């Protein structure tokens, strides 16, 4: 499903509680091809998937595997 807005730069965010007593934000961006990209400022890891939820899950899986936080 493509974006329903004229502005393809619409960002949605999902908050993820990592460990300890702090929160971080994962930025979810719908790509031109309809896939979703999950990123976080200052972190080289990315998650790409057909849905925002899957992209966020992919991002978290990669973070878990690499230990990058």
Secondary structure, 3 states (H helix, E strand, C coil): CCCCCCCCCCEEEEEEECCCCCEEEEEEEECCCCCEEEEECCEEEEEEECCHHHHHHHHHHHHHHHCCC
